[in-house]
C-alpha cells in the first residue's frame, strides 16, 4: 500500500466559460468537481492504476465533507481527520474564447488546532507500518504543521516505508532534515530553498548536489515544459515529451509524481520511473482535472518519452 498525506487539501472545481471579457458577466458550466490537494491527486492516479493506496490528511467543514464523499464515490480509500477549518476551494477557469486557463485558489493555510494535529498523528502515523511507501505532500504553512510533516517523514523511515517528500517552504526544509528517500521538487521551489535563482541546467544540477549533500538518496526535479530530472547522486536521467496541444498544467506535477511511484511500485528501473513520471504528467495536460488518467492512455505515451542520461 502507498500512503499519501495532504495537510492542506482542497475541493476543486473546473469551470468552462466562453469568451473572456472582464467587463461582461461570464456564464459557464461546471465540468468537474473533485477532492483535490497534492497527495489526494497522487492517490487518485494510483487508485485508477489499481495500486493499493490510502489517502490521508485533514478535511474540514461542509467542503471537507463533500470532498470525502467524492473520494468515496471514486473508490479511493481514505482516512481523513476532521478539523474545524473549512477545506479550501480551488477553481480552474477554462476560457475557450481566450484559449487560456486561470487558476484561483483560496489561501492554503487553515487554522489547524493543536488537538487536531495530535488527532492526525494518533490516527495516521500508525498506518505507516503497513505502507510500502509514504508520500508527504504540500506546504506546511506553520511551524507546528511543518513539525508534524517532518515527524511523519521520520516515523515512515523508522517503520520501513520508502519515503517521498513533495513540499515547499518550511515543510520542505524540515522534511529534508529527516532524510526521506526521495525529494520531489519543482525547479522554482528548489531555488527558494537554496535562496538563489537557478537559470541554467548547471545551476539546477548544483542544487541537486546540495540536496544529496543533505543525505537525500534520490532527487527528482521537474522543469516545466522541459521535463524531469532524476538523480541518485551519481547518475542523472532526463526525460521529456513535448506536446503540441496543452489544455492545462493544473495537477500535472502530482500526476508526474504518481507516475514515478507507479513505476517504482512495479519494480521498474530508475529510467522507467522517469518515463512513467513524464508520461503521466504529460497525459494530465490533456484532461480537465488533476489525476483523471487512464492506464492505457499513459502506456501509449511511455515509449515516446525521450531519455538522456549523464553523470552528475
C-alpha positions as semicolon CSV with decimal commas, in nm:
position;residue;x (nm);y (nm);z (nm)
1;X;0,000;0,000;0,000
2;X;0,113;0,357;-0,072
3;X;0,003;0,613;0,186
4;X;-0,031;0,981;0,095
5;X;-0,058;1,265;0,348
6;X;-0,207;1,601;0,246
7;X;-0,214;1,866;0,518
8;X;-0,393;2,127;0,305
9;X;-0,649;1,963;0,076
10;X;-0,893;2,144;-0,147
11;X;-1,226;2,097;-0,316
12;X;-1,153;2,159;-0,682
13;X;-1,394;2,288;-0,945
14;X;-1,328;2,304;-1,319
15;X;-1,540;2,576;-1,478
16;X;-1,562;2,630;-1,854
17;X;-1,664;2,974;-1,984
18;X;-1,692;3,131;-2,328
19;X;-1,522;3,449;-2,443
20;X;-1,318;3,601;-2,162
21;X;-1,421;3,963;-2,115
22;X;-1,364;4,116;-1,770
23;X;-1,624;4,386;-1,843
24;X;-1,904;4,137;-1,909
25;X;-2,089;3,887;-1,697
26;X;-1,940;3,544;-1,768
27;X;-2,155;3,235;-1,787
28;X;-2,005;2,892;-1,773
29;X;-2,067;2,530;-1,692
30;X;-1,913;2,312;-1,426
31;X;-1,706;2,042;-1,594
32;X;-1,591;1,860;-1,282
33;X;-1,582;1,886;-0,901
34;X;-1,347;1,660;-0,709
35;X;-1,136;1,629;-0,395
36;X;-0,800;1,794;-0,464
37;X;-0,472;1,862;-0,291
38;X;-0,137;1,717;-0,393
39;X;-0,150;1,386;-0,209
40;X;-0,514;1,327;-0,297
41;X;-0,433;1,382;-0,664
42;X;-0,144;1,135;-0,639
43;X;-0,375;0,884;-0,472
44;X;-0,631;0,928;-0,750
45;X;-0,383;0,830;-1,021
46;X;-0,255;0,532;-0,824
47;X;-0,607;0,410;-0,749
48;X;-0,702;0,437;-1,117
49;X;-0,391;0,230;-1,196
50;X;-0,502;-0,035;-0,944
51;X;-0,223;0,033;-0,693
52;X;-0,331;-0,014;-0,328
53;X;-0,338;0,333;-0,176
54;X;-0,460;0,521;0,131
55;X;-0,515;0,897;0,113
56;X;-0,485;1,073;0,449
57;X;-0,485;1,426;0,586
58;X;-0,728;1,689;0,708
59;X;-1,079;1,773;0,583
60;X;-1,298;2,036;0,741
61;X;-1,647;2,185;0,724
62;X;-1,905;2,145;0,450
63;X;-1,647;2,139;0,172
64;X;-1,445;1,879;0,361
65;X;-1,747;1,651;0,399
66;X;-1,820;1,696;0,028
67;X;-1,458;1,610;-0,058
68;X;-1,475;1,290;0,150
69;X;-1,797;1,190;-0,025
70;X;-1,639;1,246;-0,365
71;X;-1,329;1,043;-0,277
72;X;-1,551;0,757;-0,163
73;X;-1,751;0,776;-0,486
74;X;-1,427;0,745;-0,684
75;X;-1,332;0,436;-0,486
76;X;-1,020;0,594;-0,335
77;X;-0,955;0,455;0,016
78;X;-0,910;0,743;0,259
79;X;-0,856;0,819;0,626
80;X;-0,926;1,187;0,689
81;X;-0,910;1,367;1,021
82;X;-1,177;1,628;1,086
83;X;-1,072;1,987;1,153
84;X;-1,274;2,300;1,225
85;X;-1,115;2,497;0,943
86;X;-1,312;2,473;0,618
87;X;-1,143;2,283;0,335
88;X;-1,049;2,548;0,078
89;X;-1,186;2,587;-0,273
90;X;-0,964;2,583;-0,581
91;X;-1,113;2,678;-0,919
92;X;-0,976;2,623;-1,267
93;X;-1,144;2,852;-1,521
94;X;-1,109;2,744;-1,882
95;X;-1,171;3,042;-2,110
96;X;-1,248;2,898;-2,452
97;X;-1,250;3,228;-2,634
98;X;-0,914;3,333;-2,494
99;X;-0,769;2,984;-2,513
100;X;-0,635;3,021;-2,160
101;X;-0,669;2,859;-1,819
102;X;-0,688;3,060;-1,499
103;X;-0,645;2,910;-1,152
104;X;-0,792;3,067;-0,839
105;X;-0,709;2,918;-0,501
106;X;-0,808;3,017;-0,152
107;X;-0,529;3,062;0,099
108;X;-0,395;2,719;0,182
109;X;-0,313;2,764;0,549
110;X;-0,624;2,694;0,759
111;X;-0,611;2,738;1,134
112;X;-0,538;2,382;1,243
113;X;-0,566;2,338;1,619
114;X;-0,302;2,153;1,828
115;X;-0,552;1,885;1,929
116;X;-0,637;1,828;1,561
117;X;-0,270;1,780;1,477
118;X;-0,241;1,532;1,761
119;X;-0,551;1,352;1,633
120;X;-0,387;1,318;1,292
121;X;-0,066;1,182;1,442
122;X;-0,258;0,927;1,650
123;X;-0,477;0,808;1,362
124;X;-0,248;0,828;1,059
125;X;0,105;0,756;1,178
126;X;0,026;0,400;1,299
127;X;-0,085;0,318;0,942
128;X;0,271;0,378;0,822
129;X;0,371;0,033;0,945
130;X;0,156;-0,119;0,668
131;X;0,280;0,118;0,395
132;X;0,530;0,011;0,132
133;X;0,578;0,380;0,051
134;X;0,467;0,704;0,220
135;X;0,428;1,034;0,036
136;X;0,420;1,363;0,226
137;X;0,269;1,638;0,011
138;X;0,203;2,007;0,004
139;X;0,308;2,312;0,206
140;X;0,303;2,300;0,585
141;X;0,208;2,665;0,636
142;X;0,301;2,691;1,004
143;X;0,594;2,581;1,222
144;X;0,366;2,338;1,404
145;X;0,240;2,169;1,086
146;X;0,593;2,163;0,942
147;X;0,700;1,975;1,255
148;X;0,411;1,731;1,208
149;X;0,512;1,675;0,845
150;X;0,874;1,617;0,943
151;X;0,770;1,379;1,221
152;X;0,566;1,184;0,965
153;X;0,874;1,150;0,746
154;X;1,077;1,030;1,044
155;X;0,814;0,780;1,151
156;X;0,778;0,645;0,796
157;X;1,151;0,584;0,770
158;X;1,161;0,417;1,112
159;X;0,879;0,184;1,007
160;X;1,050;0,085;0,684
161;X;0,842;0,272;0,425
162;X;1,010;0,417;0,117
163;X;0,958;0,785;0,195
164;X;0,892;1,067;-0,053
165;X;0,873;1,438;0,031
166;X;0,694;1,676;-0,207
167;X;0,663;2,000;-0,015
168;X;0,775;2,364;-0,013
169;X;0,886;2,635;0,226
170;X;0,915;2,536;0,590
171;X;0,772;2,189;0,525
172;X;1,042;2,123;0,265
173;X;1,322;2,246;0,490
174;X;1,215;2,049;0,796
175;X;1,124;1,743;0,591
176;X;1,468;1,736;0,427
177;X;1,626;1,729;0,772
178;X;1,462;1,389;0,828
179;X;1,634;1,249;0,518
180;X;1,348;1,100;0,314
181;X;1,441;0,850;0,044
182;X;1,333;1,092;-0,229
183;X;1,267;1,463;-0,255
184;X;1,045;1,564;-0,547
185;X;1,072;1,936;-0,603
186;X;0,996;2,191;-0,872
187;X;1,284;2,397;-1,005
188;X;1,134;2,715;-0,855
189;X;1,084;2,551;-0,515
190;X;1,445;2,435;-0,517
191;X;1,554;2,791;-0,596
192;X;1,359;2,920;-0,295
193;X;1,511;2,651;-0,074
194;X;1,862;2,749;-0,188
195;X;1,787;3,121;-0,177
196;X;1,913;3,187;-0,528
197;X;1,784;3,162;-0,887
198;X;1,861;2,856;-1,099
199;X;1,864;2,989;-1,456
200;X;2,074;2,716;-1,617
201;X;2,092;2,337;-1,616
202;X;2,424;2,351;-1,434
203;X;2,262;2,564;-1,163
204;X;1,987;2,303;-1,124
205;X;2,246;2,024;-1,108
206;X;2,429;2,214;-0,836
207;X;2,100;2,235;-0,647
208;X;2,060;1,858;-0,684
209;X;2,410;1,811;-0,543
210;X;2,313;2,029;-0,247
211;X;2,015;1,803;-0,173
212;X;2,232;1,493;-0,196
213;X;2,472;1,662;0,047
214;X;2,181;1,674;0,294
215;X;2,165;1,294;0,285
216;X;1,886;1,258;0,027
217;X;1,943;0,939;-0,182
218;X;1,707;1,031;-0,470
219;X;1,625;1,377;-0,605
220;X;1,360;1,445;-0,871
221;X;1,329;1,795;-1,017
222;X;1,052;1,895;-1,257
223;X;1,141;2,158;-1,517
224;X;0,803;2,276;-1,651
225;X;0,790;2,203;-2,025
226;X;1,149;2,078;-2,025
227;X;1,062;1,757;-1,845
228;X;1,204;1,583;-1,541
229;X;1,545;1,521;-1,388
230;X;1,608;1,224;-1,158
231;X;1,937;1,175;-0,975
232;X;2,076;0,903;-0,750
233;X;2,380;1,113;-0,659
234;X;2,594;0,962;-0,931
235;X;2,379;0,944;-1,241
236;X;2,111;1,178;-1,377
237;X;1,825;1,080;-1,606
238;X;1,644;1,348;-1,804
239;X;1,306;1,274;-1,962
240;X;1,093;1,498;-2,182
241;X;0,787;1,466;-2,403
242;X;0,686;1,789;-2,581
243;X;0,318;1,824;-2,669
244;X;0,176;2,046;-2,941
245;X;-0,151;2,097;-2,750
246;X;-0,187;2,159;-2,377
247;X;-0,523;2,216;-2,212
248;X;-0,387;2,297;-1,867
249;X;-0,093;2,210;-1,645
250;X;-0,310;2,204;-1,329
251;X;-0,228;1,889;-1,131
252;X;0,040;1,770;-1,373
253;X;0,314;1,784;-1,108
254;X;0,106;1,549;-0,891
255;X;0,040;1,316;-1,184
256;X;0,413;1,313;-1,258
257;X;0,492;1,202;-0,903
258;X;0,220;0,937;-0,920
259;X;0,371;0,800;-1,241
260;X;0,712;0,771;-1,078
261;X;0,558;0,594;-0,778
262;X;0,369;0,355;-1,005
263;X;0,690;0,255;-1,183
264;X;0,873;0,219;-0,851
265;X;0,591;0,006;-0,711
266;X;0,609;-0,220;-1,016
267;X;0,980;-0,277;-0,951
268;X;1,093;-0,092;-1,263
269;X;1,435;0,067;-1,314
270;X;1,500;0,440;-1,243
271;X;1,493;0,523;-1,615
272;X;1,137;0,390;-1,618
273;X;1,045;0,600;-1,316
274;X;1,128;0,898;-1,537
275;X;0,941;0,760;-1,839
276;X;0,627;0,694;-1,638
277;X;0,651;1,022;-1,450
278;X;0,681;1,228;-1,766
279;X;0,411;1,023;-1,941
280;X;0,164;1,075;-1,655
281;X;0,246;1,446;-1,622
282;X;0,202;1,490;-1,997
283;X;-0,122;1,292;-2,005
284;X;-0,258;1,516;-1,732
285;X;-0,215;1,822;-1,956
286;X;-0,476;1,670;-2,188
287;X;-0,757;1,635;-1,930
288;X;-0,962;1,876;-1,722
289;X;-0,891;1,799;-1,359
290;X;-0,600;1,653;-1,165
291;X;-0,522;1,285;-1,198
292;X;-0,812;1,165;-1,413
293;X;-0,586;0,938;-1,617
294;X;-0,641;0,600;-1,776
295;X;-0,363;0,342;-1,772
296;X;-0,382;0,256;-2,148
297;X;-0,360;0,628;-2,230
298;X;-0,038;0,662;-2,030
299;X;0,105;0,333;-2,158
300;X;0,081;0,470;-2,512
301;X;0,291;0,773;-2,413
302;X;0,565;0,593;-2,217
303;X;0,766;0,478;-2,526
304;X;0,753;0,832;-2,665
305;X;0,940;0,987;-2,370
306;X;1,290;1,087;-2,478
307;X;1,552;0,986;-2,220
308;X;1,909;1,109;-2,179
309;X;2,146;1,012;-1,900
310;X;2,476;1,156;-1,780
311;X;2,693;1,160;-1,470
312;X;2,629;1,417;-1,203
